[in-house]
């Protein structure tokens, strides 16, 4: 093997080193879970409803079509996972969808 090949990291080694986080970085991220996924979509819907500010501009920027899209994504997630969720996951998703739908209807009726 040439000297260049010996010093070149393999793709596997590069992937492994990039996925190894420093201890302080791993404490900053929550554990990946179904609830975290649902919360991310819920937060996007809340941002699109103008309930929380856009983190990039720190301004409320309502976008009702995008809010409806995110709510629809959560509904699809609920349908596709029916019967496979823990009671906590199911309750969290159900309550989130209810609240987002009510907020969406209120915003649409206000226009």
N, C-alpha and C positions, 0 to 999 in steps of 0.2 A: 504494500500500500504506500502511496506517495506521502511525503511529509505533509502536503496540503490537506489530504483527506484525513490524516490522523488528527489534525488540529481543528477541522471543521466539525461543529456539533451536529449530531444527527437530528432529524426532525423530531423524533421521539424525545430526545434530551431537551430540545428547545421547548417543546410543549410542556414537558414536566416542570422545567424551571420556571416557565411563565405562569403555570397554574399554582405553583407554590407561593403562598402569600406570606408576608411578614406577619408575625403574631399580632401586631397592632392593627393591621388591615383586616384580619379575619374577625376581629371584635367589632368592627364598624359595620359589617354586613349582617343582616338577619339571616337565619337559616332559611334556605330555599324550601318553600312549602306551597301547597295548594292555596292556603289562605293568603300568603304573600302575593301569589299570582293574581288572585281575585282583588286584593287591595290595590295593586298597581293599576288594574283596569278601572277599579272604582275611583281612584284618585284622578285618573285621566278624564273620566266622566265628570267628576266634580269640577275639575279645572275647565272643562268645556262648557259646563253650566255657569261658569263665572263665580262659583262658590269659593274657590281658592285661587290665589294669583298664579299666573304663569311664572315659574321659577326663573326663566330667562329675562323677563321684563319686569317682574314683580308687580304686574298689573292684572286686574280682572279682565279677561278677554273671552266673553261668552261666544260659543259657536255651537248652536243647537243641533245642526246636522251631525257634527262630530260627537256631541254628547249622546245623541240617539244611537249612533254607530257603536260607541263604547258600551252603552247599556245593552244593545243587541248582542254584542260579543259576550257579555256576562250571561245573558239569557241562553245563548248557545252553549256556553260552558256548563251552565246548570243542567240543560237538557242532556248533553252528552255524558255527564258524570252521574246522572241520576242512579241511585242505588249503589254507588261506589264511594260515597263520601262518609266521613265520620259525622256524627250528629252535630259537632261543633262547626265543621266545615259547611254542612248543609244550612245550619241556622245563620251563620255569618253571611253566606251568599244570599239567602232568602231575605234577610233584613236589609242588606246592602241594596239589593235590587228594588225592594219596596221603597226605600228612602229615595233612591235615585229616580225612580219612576215618578214619585210624588213631586220631587223638585223639578223634574222635566215638565210635567203637566202644569205646574204653577208658572214656570217661565213661559211656556207656550201660551197659556191663557192671559198672561200679563201683556203680551205683544199685541 
